[in-house]
């Protein structure tokens, strides 16, 4: 498993792939309890990373404004930033 420093630099796709691997291992149910707990903690961190990356993308998209013809006219600040 990668450490938290690597997690902070993971792309959404990499974090999602790693989360899917964690879920698959936990669903199989063939890992010892201690390892299951560590996997669960890792899965929670990966889920948080995916949510953060999705929020980033959503904020970027929400800043973009288009005019009536679909042409880019500028950007607007995202509320709360």
Jmol script that loads the backbone (N, CA, C; Angstrom):
load data "model"
ATOM      1  N   UNK A   1       0.839  -1.180   0.000  1.00  0.00           N
ATOM      2  CA  UNK A   1       0.000   0.000   0.000  1.00  0.00           C
ATOM      3  C   UNK A   1       0.883   1.242   0.000  1.00  0.00           C
ATOM      4  N   UNK A   2       0.385   2.305  -0.620  1.00  0.00           N
ATOM      5  CA  UNK A   2       1.124   3.556  -0.636  1.00  0.00           C
ATOM      6  C   UNK A   2       0.842   4.337   0.628  1.00  0.00           C
ATOM      7  N   UNK A   3       1.755   5.242   0.978  1.00  0.00           N
ATOM      8  CA  UNK A   3       1.540   6.035   2.183  1.00  0.00           C
ATOM      9  C   UNK A   3       0.662   7.253   1.888  1.00  0.00           C
ATOM     10  N   UNK A   4       0.357   8.019   2.940  1.00  0.00           N
ATOM     11  CA  UNK A   4      -0.537   9.167   2.794  1.00  0.00           C
ATOM     12  C   UNK A   4       0.038  10.231   1.879  1.00  0.00           C
ATOM     13  N   UNK A   5       1.357  10.358   1.830  1.00  0.00           N
ATOM     14  CA  UNK A   5       1.988  11.334   0.946  1.00  0.00           C
ATOM     15  C   UNK A   5       1.689  10.988  -0.508  1.00  0.00           C
ATOM     16  N   UNK A   6       1.770   9.711  -0.856  1.00  0.00           N
ATOM     17  CA  UNK A   6       1.423   9.281  -2.208  1.00  0.00           C
ATOM     18  C   UNK A   6      -0.057   9.518  -2.476  1.00  0.00           C
ATOM     19  N   UNK A   7      -0.887   9.284  -1.486  1.00  0.00           N
ATOM     20  CA  UNK A   7      -2.326   9.468  -1.617  1.00  0.00           C
ATOM     21  C   UNK A   7      -2.657  10.910  -1.989  1.00  0.00           C
ATOM     22  N   UNK A   8      -1.960  11.860  -1.398  1.00  0.00           N
ATOM     23  CA  UNK A   8      -2.213  13.278  -1.659  1.00  0.00           C
ATOM     24  C   UNK A   8      -1.896  13.670  -3.101  1.00  0.00           C
ATOM     25  N   UNK A   9      -1.115  12.869  -3.781  1.00  0.00           N
ATOM     26  CA  UNK A   9      -0.740  13.172  -5.164  1.00  0.00           C
ATOM     27  C   UNK A   9      -1.438  12.272  -6.180  1.00  0.00           C
ATOM     28  N   UNK A  10      -2.319  11.397  -5.710  1.00  0.00           N
ATOM     29  CA  UNK A  10      -3.015  10.474  -6.610  1.00  0.00           C
ATOM     30  C   UNK A  10      -4.046  11.200  -7.452  1.00  0.00           C
ATOM     31  N   UNK A  11      -4.143  10.798  -8.690  1.00  0.00           N
ATOM     32  CA  UNK A  11      -5.222  11.300  -9.536  1.00  0.00           C
ATOM     33  C   UNK A  11      -6.523  10.639  -9.090  1.00  0.00           C
ATOM     34  N   UNK A  12      -7.623  11.186  -9.536  1.00  0.00           N
ATOM     35  CA  UNK A  12      -8.921  10.596  -9.223  1.00  0.00           C
ATOM     36  C   UNK A  12      -8.973   9.154  -9.703  1.00  0.00           C
ATOM     37  N   UNK A  13      -8.520   8.931 -10.926  1.00  0.00           N
ATOM     38  CA  UNK A  13      -8.589   7.595 -11.512  1.00  0.00           C
ATOM     39  C   UNK A  13      -7.752   6.580 -10.736  1.00  0.00           C
ATOM     40  N   UNK A  14      -6.556   6.992 -10.323  1.00  0.00           N
ATOM     41  CA  UNK A  14      -5.695   6.088  -9.547  1.00  0.00           C
ATOM     42  C   UNK A  14      -6.306   5.779  -8.183  1.00  0.00           C
ATOM     43  N   UNK A  15      -6.858   6.814  -7.537  1.00  0.00           N
ATOM     44  CA  UNK A  15      -7.477   6.616  -6.224  1.00  0.00           C
ATOM     45  C   UNK A  15      -8.699   5.717  -6.335  1.00  0.00           C
ATOM     46  N   UNK A  16      -9.494   5.914  -7.378  1.00  0.00           N
ATOM     47  CA  UNK A  16     -10.679   5.081  -7.570  1.00  0.00           C
ATOM     48  C   UNK A  16     -10.291   3.630  -7.837  1.00  0.00           C
ATOM     49  N   UNK A  17      -9.278   3.428  -8.649  1.00  0.00           N
ATOM     50  CA  UNK A  17      -8.803   2.070  -8.942  1.00  0.00           C
ATOM     51  C   UNK A  17      -8.314   1.389  -7.659  1.00  0.00           C
ATOM     52  N   UNK A  18      -7.552   2.121  -6.852  1.00  0.00           N
ATOM     53  CA  UNK A  18      -7.052   1.561  -5.593  1.00  0.00           C
ATOM     54  C   UNK A  18      -8.207   1.266  -4.639  1.00  0.00           C
ATOM     55  N   UNK A  19      -9.203   2.138  -4.617  1.00  0.00           N
ATOM     56  CA  UNK A  19     -10.375   1.912  -3.767  1.00  0.00           C
ATOM     57  C   UNK A  19     -11.123   0.657  -4.209  1.00  0.00           C
ATOM     58  N   UNK A  20     -11.269   0.469  -5.501  1.00  0.00           N
ATOM     59  CA  UNK A  20     -11.927  -0.737  -6.009  1.00  0.00           C
ATOM     60  C   UNK A  20     -11.174  -1.995  -5.597  1.00  0.00           C
ATOM     61  N   UNK A  21      -9.841  -1.938  -5.588  1.00  0.00           N
ATOM     62  CA  UNK A  21      -9.029  -3.082  -5.163  1.00  0.00           C
ATOM     63  C   UNK A  21      -9.245  -3.367  -3.683  1.00  0.00           C
ATOM     64  N   UNK A  22      -9.303  -2.319  -2.873  1.00  0.00           N
ATOM     65  CA  UNK A  22      -9.547  -2.486  -1.435  1.00  0.00           C
ATOM     66  C   UNK A  22     -10.904  -3.134  -1.213  1.00  0.00           C
ATOM     67  N   UNK A  23     -11.920  -2.630  -1.893  1.00  0.00           N
ATOM     68  CA  UNK A  23     -13.277  -3.171  -1.739  1.00  0.00           C
ATOM     69  C   UNK A  23     -13.311  -4.650  -2.139  1.00  0.00           C
ATOM     70  N   UNK A  24     -12.648  -4.985  -3.236  1.00  0.00           N
ATOM     71  CA  UNK A  24     -12.631  -6.377  -3.692  1.00  0.00           C
ATOM     72  C   UNK A  24     -11.992  -7.285  -2.646  1.00  0.00           C
ATOM     73  N   UNK A  25     -10.885  -6.837  -2.054  1.00  0.00           N
ATOM     74  CA  UNK A  25     -10.217  -7.638  -1.028  1.00  0.00           C
ATOM     75  C   UNK A  25     -11.123  -7.825   0.191  1.00  0.00           C
ATOM     76  N   UNK A  26     -11.785  -6.758   0.608  1.00  0.00           N
ATOM     77  CA  UNK A  26     -12.671  -6.845   1.772  1.00  0.00           C
ATOM     78  C   UNK A  26     -13.882  -7.725   1.479  1.00  0.00           C
ATOM     79  N   UNK A  27     -14.401  -7.646   0.264  1.00  0.00           N
ATOM     80  CA  UNK A  27     -15.571  -8.460  -0.094  1.00  0.00           C
ATOM     81  C   UNK A  27     -15.245  -9.943  -0.132  1.00  0.00           C
ATOM     82  N   UNK A  28     -14.005 -10.278  -0.516  1.00  0.00           N
ATOM     83  CA  UNK A  28     -13.613 -11.689  -0.542  1.00  0.00           C
ATOM     84  C   UNK A  28     -13.650 -12.279   0.861  1.00  0.00           C
ATOM     85  N   UNK A  29     -13.334 -11.455   1.850  1.00  0.00           N
ATOM     86  CA  UNK A  29     -13.399 -11.903   3.232  1.00  0.00           C
ATOM     87  C   UNK A  29     -12.318 -12.873   3.650  1.00  0.00           C
ATOM     88  N   UNK A  30     -11.242 -12.934   2.892  1.00  0.00           N
ATOM     89  CA  UNK A  30     -10.190 -13.899   3.217  1.00  0.00           C
ATOM     90  C   UNK A  30      -8.941 -13.249   3.810  1.00  0.00           C
ATOM     91  N   UNK A  31      -9.084 -12.027   4.326  1.00  0.00           N
ATOM     92  CA  UNK A  31      -7.948 -11.363   4.954  1.00  0.00           C
ATOM     93  C   UNK A  31      -8.146 -11.357   6.469  1.00  0.00           C
ATOM     94  N   UNK A  32      -7.057 -11.459   7.210  1.00  0.00           N
ATOM     95  CA  UNK A  32      -7.153 -11.440   8.673  1.00  0.00           C
ATOM     96  C   UNK A  32      -7.754 -10.122   9.167  1.00  0.00           C
ATOM     97  N   UNK A  33      -8.284 -10.157  10.366  1.00  0.00           N
ATOM     98  CA  UNK A  33      -8.971  -9.004  10.945  1.00  0.00           C
ATOM     99  C   UNK A  33      -8.095  -7.757  10.947  1.00  0.00           C
ATOM    100  N   UNK A  34      -6.857  -7.871  11.400  1.00  0.00           N
ATOM    101  CA  UNK A  34      -5.966  -6.701  11.449  1.00  0.00           C
ATOM    102  C   UNK A  34      -5.773  -6.090  10.068  1.00  0.00           C
ATOM    103  N   UNK A  35      -5.590  -6.940   9.073  1.00  0.00           N
ATOM    104  CA  UNK A  35      -5.416  -6.456   7.711  1.00  0.00           C
ATOM    105  C   UNK A  35      -6.726  -5.857   7.180  1.00  0.00           C
ATOM    106  N   UNK A  36      -7.846  -6.437   7.568  1.00  0.00           N
ATOM    107  CA  UNK A  36      -9.144  -5.894   7.158  1.00  0.00           C
ATOM    108  C   UNK A  36      -9.342  -4.481   7.692  1.00  0.00           C
ATOM    109  N   UNK A  37      -8.942  -4.272   8.937  1.00  0.00           N
ATOM    110  CA  UNK A  37      -9.063  -2.943   9.533  1.00  0.00           C
ATOM    111  C   UNK A  37      -8.168  -1.952   8.795  1.00  0.00           C
ATOM    112  N   UNK A  38      -6.942  -2.357   8.501  1.00  0.00           N
ATOM    113  CA  UNK A  38      -6.027  -1.487   7.763  1.00  0.00           C
ATOM    114  C   UNK A  38      -6.574  -1.187   6.366  1.00  0.00           C
ATOM    115  N   UNK A  39      -7.140  -2.197   5.715  1.00  0.00           N
ATOM    116  CA  UNK A  39      -7.734  -1.986   4.398  1.00  0.00           C
ATOM    117  C   UNK A  39      -8.925  -1.035   4.475  1.00  0.00           C
ATOM    118  N   UNK A  40      -9.734  -1.189   5.499  1.00  0.00           N
ATOM    119  CA  UNK A  40     -10.890  -0.319   5.670  1.00  0.00           C
ATOM    120  C   UNK A  40     -10.440   1.137   5.856  1.00  0.00           C
ATOM    121  N   UNK A  41      -9.407   1.337   6.672  1.00  0.00           N
ATOM    122  CA  UNK A  41      -8.864   2.682   6.876  1.00  0.00           C
ATOM    123  C   UNK A  41      -8.325   3.253   5.572  1.00  0.00           C
ATOM    124  N   UNK A  42      -7.639   2.422   4.825  1.00  0.00           N
ATOM    125  CA  UNK A  42      -7.098   2.854   3.523  1.00  0.00           C
ATOM    126  C   UNK A  42      -8.245   3.203   2.572  1.00  0.00           C
ATOM    127  N   UNK A  43      -9.279   2.389   2.586  1.00  0.00           N
ATOM    128  CA  UNK A  43     -10.435   2.653   1.737  1.00  0.00           C
ATOM    129  C   UNK A  43     -11.104   3.970   2.083  1.00  0.00           C
ATOM    130  N   UNK A  44     -11.195   4.272   3.371  1.00  0.00           N
ATOM    131  CA  UNK A  44     -11.792   5.540   3.796  1.00  0.00           C
ATOM    132  C   UNK A  44     -10.958   6.721   3.306  1.00  0.00           C
ATOM    133  N   UNK A  45      -9.637   6.595   3.374  1.00  0.00           N
ATOM    134  CA  UNK A  45      -8.757   7.664   2.892  1.00  0.00           C
ATOM    135  C   UNK A  45      -8.868   7.820   1.375  1.00  0.00           C
ATOM    136  N   UNK A  46      -8.949   6.706   0.664  1.00  0.00           N
ATOM    137  CA  UNK A  46      -9.094   6.763  -0.793  1.00  0.00           C
ATOM    138  C   UNK A  46     -10.432   7.368  -1.196  1.00  0.00           C
ATOM    139  N   UNK A  47     -11.487   7.033  -0.464  1.00  0.00           N
ATOM    140  CA  UNK A  47     -12.809   7.610  -0.741  1.00  0.00           C
ATOM    141  C   UNK A  47     -12.766   9.119  -0.541  1.00  0.00           C
ATOM    142  N   UNK A  48     -12.116   9.563   0.523  1.00  0.00           N
ATOM    143  CA  UNK A  48     -11.996  10.998   0.783  1.00  0.00           C
ATOM    144  C   UNK A  48     -11.217  11.685  -0.338  1.00  0.00           C
ATOM    145  N   UNK A  49     -10.174  11.032  -0.837  1.00  0.00           N
ATOM    146  CA  UNK A  49      -9.389  11.601  -1.949  1.00  0.00           C
ATOM    147  C   UNK A  49     -10.255  11.718  -3.196  1.00  0.00           C
ATOM    148  N   UNK A  50     -11.024  10.690  -3.499  1.00  0.00           N
ATOM    149  CA  UNK A  50     -11.909  10.736  -4.672  1.00  0.00           C
ATOM    150  C   UNK A  50     -12.933  11.856  -4.532  1.00  0.00           C
ATOM    151  N   UNK A  51     -13.516  11.989  -3.353  1.00  0.00           N
ATOM    152  CA  UNK A  51     -14.500  13.048  -3.129  1.00  0.00           C
ATOM    153  C   UNK A  51     -13.868  14.427  -3.293  1.00  0.00           C
ATOM    154  N   UNK A  52     -12.645  14.601  -2.790  1.00  0.00           N
ATOM    155  CA  UNK A  52     -11.954  15.887  -2.915  1.00  0.00           C
ATOM    156  C   UNK A  52     -11.676  16.220  -4.379  1.00  0.00           C
ATOM    157  N   UNK A  53     -11.214  15.229  -5.140  1.00  0.00           N
ATOM    158  CA  UNK A  53     -10.929  15.465  -6.558  1.00  0.00           C
ATOM    159  C   UNK A  53     -12.212  15.772  -7.332  1.00  0.00           C
ATOM    160  N   UNK A  54     -13.302  15.093  -7.000  1.00  0.00           N
ATOM    161  CA  UNK A  54     -14.579  15.384  -7.656  1.00  0.00           C
ATOM    162  C   UNK A  54     -15.054  16.795  -7.316  1.00  0.00           C
ATOM    163  N   UNK A  55     -14.885  17.201  -6.074  1.00  0.00           N
ATOM    164  CA  UNK A  55     -15.287  18.551  -5.670  1.00  0.00           C
ATOM    165  C   UNK A  55     -14.458  19.591  -6.414  1.00  0.00           C
ATOM    166  N   UNK A  56     -13.149  19.348  -6.535  1.00  0.00           N
ATOM    167  CA  UNK A  56     -12.282  20.250  -7.307  1.00  0.00           C
ATOM    168  C   UNK A  56     -12.803  20.411  -8.724  1.00  0.00           C
ATOM    169  N   UNK A  57     -13.098  19.298  -9.369  1.00  0.00           N
ATOM    170  CA  UNK A  57     -13.581  19.334 -10.745  1.00  0.00           C
ATOM    171  C   UNK A  57     -14.917  20.061 -10.833  1.00  0.00           C
ATOM    172  N   UNK A  58     -15.802  19.791  -9.893  1.00  0.00           N
ATOM    173  CA  UNK A  58     -17.104  20.442  -9.881  1.00  0.00           C
ATOM    174  C   UNK A  58     -16.961  21.956  -9.731  1.00  0.00           C
ATOM    175  N   UNK A  59     -16.054  22.390  -8.871  1.00  0.00           N
ATOM    176  CA  UNK A  59     -15.831  23.819  -8.669  1.00  0.00           C
ATOM    177  C   UNK A  59     -15.271  24.470  -9.926  1.00  0.00           C
ATOM    178  N   UNK A  60     -14.362  23.792 -10.609  1.00  0.00           N
ATOM    179  CA  UNK A  60     -13.809  24.342 -11.852  1.00  0.00           C
ATOM    180  C   UNK A  60     -14.899  24.488 -12.901  1.00  0.00           C
ATOM    181  N   UNK A  61     -15.726  23.473 -13.027  1.00  0.00           N
ATOM    182  CA  UNK A  61     -16.795  23.507 -14.026  1.00  0.00           C
ATOM    183  C   UNK A  61     -17.813  24.586 -13.673  1.00  0.00           C
ATOM    184  N   UNK A  62     -18.118  24.736 -12.382  1.00  0.00           N
ATOM    185  CA  UNK A  62     -19.126  25.710 -11.990  1.00  0.00           C
ATOM    186  C   UNK A  62     -18.664  27.145 -12.210  1.00  0.00           C
ATOM    187  N   UNK A  63     -17.373  27.376 -12.328  1.00  0.00           N
ATOM    188  CA  UNK A  63     -16.854  28.713 -12.587  1.00  0.00           C
ATOM    189  C   UNK A  63     -17.043  29.134 -14.039  1.00  0.00           C
ATOM    190  N   UNK A  64     -17.157  28.192 -14.916  1.00  0.00           N
ATOM    191  CA  UNK A  64     -17.237  28.497 -16.347  1.00  0.00           C
ATOM    192  C   UNK A  64     -18.641  28.994 -16.675  1.00  0.00           C
ATOM    193  N   UNK A  65     -18.698  30.104 -17.382  1.00  0.00           N
ATOM    194  CA  UNK A  65     -19.994  30.625 -17.822  1.00  0.00           C
ATOM    195  C   UNK A  65     -19.990  30.736 -19.338  1.00  0.00           C
ATOM    196  N   UNK A  66     -21.123  30.451 -19.920  1.00  0.00           N
ATOM    197  CA  UNK A  66     -21.272  30.525 -21.370  1.00  0.00           C
ATOM    198  C   UNK A  66     -22.358  31.524 -21.711  1.00  0.00           C
ATOM    199  N   UNK A  67     -22.209  32.195 -22.866  1.00  0.00           N
ATOM    200  CA  UNK A  67     -23.270  33.085 -23.304  1.00  0.00           C
ATOM    201  C   UNK A  67     -24.331  32.284 -24.042  1.00  0.00           C
ATOM    202  N   UNK A  68     -25.331  32.952 -24.572  1.00  0.00           N
ATOM    203  CA  UNK A  68     -26.442  32.282 -25.239  1.00  0.00           C
ATOM    204  C   UNK A  68     -26.044  31.446 -26.436  1.00  0.00           C
ATOM    205  N   UNK A  69     -24.907  31.772 -27.068  1.00  0.00           N
ATOM    206  CA  UNK A  69     -24.459  31.010 -28.234  1.00  0.00           C
ATOM    207  C   UNK A  69     -23.547  29.853 -27.852  1.00  0.00           C
ATOM    208  N   UNK A  70     -23.245  29.749 -26.568  1.00  0.00           N
ATOM    209  CA  UNK A  70     -22.357  28.684 -26.117  1.00  0.00           C
ATOM    210  C   UNK A  70     -20.901  29.094 -26.074  1.00  0.00           C
ATOM    211  N   UNK A  71     -20.619  30.382 -26.369  1.00  0.00           N
ATOM    212  CA  UNK A  71     -19.236  30.865 -26.339  1.00  0.00           C
ATOM    213  C   UNK A  71     -18.838  31.182 -24.899  1.00  0.00           C
ATOM    214  N   UNK A  72     -17.606  30.914 -24.579  1.00  0.00           N
ATOM    215  CA  UNK A  72     -17.082  31.183 -23.251  1.00  0.00           C
ATOM    216  C   UNK A  72     -17.017  32.689 -23.042  1.00  0.00           C
ATOM    217  N   UNK A  73     -17.620  33.195 -21.978  1.00  0.00           N
ATOM    218  CA  UNK A  73     -17.616  34.619 -21.695  1.00  0.00           C
ATOM    219  C   UNK A  73     -16.752  34.983 -20.499  1.00  0.00           C
ATOM    220  N   UNK A  74     -16.325  34.028 -19.741  1.00  0.00           N
ATOM    221  CA  UNK A  74     -15.506  34.314 -18.567  1.00  0.00           C
ATOM    222  C   UNK A  74     -15.780  33.289 -17.487  1.00  0.00           C
ATOM    223  N   UNK A  75     -15.426  33.674 -16.307  1.00  0.00           N
ATOM    224  CA  UNK A  75     -15.688  32.761 -15.186  1.00  0.00           C
ATOM    225  C   UNK A  75     -16.217  33.562 -14.023  1.00  0.00           C
ATOM    226  N   UNK A  76     -16.896  32.885 -13.154  1.00  0.00           N
ATOM    227  CA  UNK A  76     -17.455  33.514 -11.966  1.00  0.00           C
ATOM    228  C   UNK A  76     -16.899  32.805 -10.742  1.00  0.00           C
ATOM    229  N   UNK A  77     -16.751  33.523  -9.632  1.00  0.00           N
ATOM    230  CA  UNK A  77     -16.222  32.872  -8.429  1.00  0.00           C
ATOM    231  C   UNK A  77     -17.193  31.837  -7.896  1.00  0.00           C
ATOM    232  N   UNK A  78     -16.643  30.801  -7.315  1.00  0.00           N
ATOM    233  CA  UNK A  78     -17.465  29.765  -6.702  1.00  0.00           C
ATOM    234  C   UNK A  78     -17.798  30.218  -5.300  1.00  0.00           C
ATOM    235  N   UNK A  79     -19.031  30.110  -4.924  1.00  0.00           N
ATOM    236  CA  UNK A  79     -19.480  30.522  -3.604  1.00  0.00           C
ATOM    237  C   UNK A  79     -18.697  29.784  -2.519  1.00  0.00           C
ATOM    238  N   UNK A  80     -18.242  30.507  -1.529  1.00  0.00           N
ATOM    239  CA  UNK A  80     -17.548  29.888  -0.408  1.00  0.00           C
ATOM    240  C   UNK A  80     -16.043  29.770  -0.585  1.00  0.00           C
ATOM    241  N   UNK A  81     -15.515  30.181  -1.714  1.00  0.00           N
ATOM    242  CA  UNK A  81     -14.065  30.093  -1.913  1.00  0.00           C
ATOM    243  C   UNK A  81     -13.428  31.443  -1.759  1.00  0.00           C
TER     244      UNK A  81
END
end "model"
wireframe off; spacefill off
backbone 0.3
color backbone group
